[in-house]
Structure formats: structure tokens, C-alpha cells
Amino acid sequence: MEVGEGRKPLERRRVRRNADAPEERPEGSYAKLDGQYVYKTLAVDVGEGASLELERVIFTRSTTCALKKTGKGDLVVRDCQFVNNQAGGRIDGRGLYVSGGHATVSNCQFRLNRGGTELPGFGCGIHLTDCVNAFVDDCLFATNGGRFGTCQETWSGQYNGSAAYVNNTPAVFRNCRFTAHGSGQRTDTDGGTVYFCGKSGGSALTNCTLVGNSDFLSYQYSTTGRAGGTIVCAMSSQSAVLDVCNCTIAYNLTQGQYASAGINVMSGTVNVRNSIVFGNVRGRRTSQDAGADIDVKSGATLNAAY
């Protein structure tokens, strides 16, 4: 009998080790980029016609924006977490900063992205500027900006859009939750939890919950014309429209003297439909010249139905 007779030949198998494609990872596992407050975690310039896609990554402890995307190319972010990016200094978009192109962000978490003193930056959770458009779906925004109640009468805590800051970008937020944010107003600065400004007409908040956010005075009393509250619309033209549909805006707080705790329409047009705006509170040192739930400044427009 020949040697090896009756034995099955060995199968040649390719074993792929350390596979890092999302579909090959164990369920619930993430890659992690940890700056340890020494490094910035990721900054990419995406050229026109190109795109960057990221999935199941945790960005934490960056010295600047946890993820900064510039250039005219597109960005897609899925199932990522932007957590505990709390470096000092002026940083816009401590969690995610996007400039240019199309942006799609889905099923992500933005938590504990906070700043230092005086002017910590705009959009602690997410900062969108000069994008063709942006779609943010099924995301959680919580505890970004200042801690609830700690911004009061100090230099710290001034944020334009402690959760989200949208500038010159038609941005649609769908099925998102915003809670436990803190921002502050000063004599020459704004606050707000979700802040729309510039040429951001065509933006919308749909099926969103905005509950338990705060907007405190910081350093000096806020004067006439400052924007604060949970939703701020400060568009560059009257024709720019923000739609608020099927949303709950409740139990939020402001201490800005001339700001609403719920929806503050500084300029532009806001359409509110099928929504609950309830139980929002204006705290101490506020004037009687603004509504607690909704306030519409001169020259701005609000259309409300159901």
C-alpha cells in the first residue's frame, strides 16, 4: 500500500486574520480612535468627486475635532460614537466637523463633547458648514456643551448650538434625540441647543425629541437681540425656511433675557406642524418681552398648525 493511501488530501484554506471590515467583526464591536488628549484623532480633506465612509468607530479624547472633514467630497458616517472630546480652547465641532460636499450621518451618538472657558466653540456635538446638504438620522445627542446649570454667571459655557450648529447648509435631522445640553448667553454672544443660521433654508427637524436642555446666562446679562433657546432659527433671509414636524420640544430652560426656552425665531421662516411645544421655562433675570415656549422676533415668521 502506498504511503498516504486512504487519506484525504489537506484542504488549502486562506485564513484572514485581524479582519477589520464591519461585516466581519463580532456583533457590537467597534474600532476606537483615542487621542488621549495628546493627538487629534482624524482629519481628512476629501476632494471633489471622492467620498469618505466610516462605520462603527468610536472617536474619543481628541485634542481638536474628533472627526474633521473638509473639501468638496462627500462624507458618510454610520454607527459611530463621538464621546468625551473635551479639550480646552476654541474648537468648532468637537465631535464632528463637516465642511463642503454631501454629508450623511446615521445611527450615531454624540455624548460629552465639551469645551473649556470663555469661547469653547460652535456646535459641540456636530458642526455643519457650507455643505451641499446634510442628513442626520436616528442619532442621539446628549450632554454636549456645558453641564446643566454650571454656565451661570461665569466666563465659561458659551456655545452657539451646544448639540448642533448648522451654517449655510440645508440640514435634515430625522428621528434624533437631544437632551441634557448646556449652553450660555453673554452680552455679545448667543446660545441655543440646535442652531440654524446663514443660508440654511430647506432644513428640517422631523420626528425629533428635544427635552431637558438648558441655556443659561454666562458672565453678563444677555441683551436684546441675542439668540438662545432649544431651537434657534437665525437665517440670513426671510425666505429661508426651517420645518419642524412631529417633534416634541418640552421642559427646556433658558435664562436669556429676550430668548424663548422652546423655539426662538430670530430671522427667517419656521413652519411648525403636528408638534408638541410644552412646559418650557424662562428662569430668573428674564424680561417679559419673550415667550416661554415660542418667541418670534420682528421681521421673522412662524407658521403653526396642529
Secondary structure as UniProt FT lines:
FT   TURN            3..6
FT   HELIX           22..24
FT   TURN            27..28
FT   STRAND          31..34
FT   TURN            36..38
FT   STRAND          42..45
FT   TURN            48..49
FT   STRAND          51..55
FT   STRAND          57..60
FT   STRAND          67..70
FT   STRAND          74..78
FT   STRAND          81..83
FT   STRAND          96..99
FT   STRAND          102..106
FT   STRAND          109..111
FT   STRAND          126..129
FT   STRAND          133..137
FT   STRAND          140..142
FT   TURN            148..149
FT   TURN            152..153
FT   STRAND          164..167
FT   STRAND          171..174
FT   STRAND          177..179
FT   STRAND          182..186
FT   TURN            187..188
FT   STRAND          194..198
FT   TURN            201..202
FT   STRAND          203..206
FT   STRAND          209..211
FT   STRAND          214..217
FT   TURN            224..225
FT   STRAND          231..235
FT   TURN            238..239
FT   STRAND          241..245
FT   STRAND          248..250
FT   STRAND          253..254
FT   TURN            257..258
FT   STRAND          263..267
FT   STRAND          269..273
FT   STRAND          276..278
FT   STRAND          281..282
FT   TURN            284..285
FT   STRAND          294..296
FT   TURN            298..299
FT   STRAND          301..305
//
